[in-house]
Every structure is written in C-alpha cells, then in structure tokens.
C-alpha cells in the first residue's frame, strides 16, 4: 500500500511543478521535458496502482449486478 502512495505523490508533485512552471513561463526546458515524460509518468502511476492497490469495498453477492444503486 505504501508503494502506490509514494508513486502517486511523486507523479502528482511533478505534474504540479509542471503546471506552476508553465503558467509562470519559467524554465521552459524543464517544462518541455515534463510534458514529454508526463504520459510515461501517468502510465507508471496507473500500472502501480493496478498492480499494488487494494480494493476494500463491498463484494457483489451472487445474482447482483454492478451498476448504480438507485435501481
């Protein structure tokens, strides 16, 4: 559980830094680098969450369908 939180924090921080630097038009080389690697960062984050994440929600009973609860 701790591994996926670390990855989410790193990716979120880098994308926040990208947003701040792009809006201030500072360090454009770093902005271009972050925009170039951002798809890889997102893929890394999703892969880590899917691989190491845990689902703690309720399981479906037999005959129960996944969907909205208002039906």
Secondary structure, 3 states (H helix, E strand, C coil): CHHHHHHHHHHHHHHHHHHHHHHHCCCHHHHHHHHHHHHHHHHHHHHHHHHHCCCCCCCCCCCCCCCCCCC
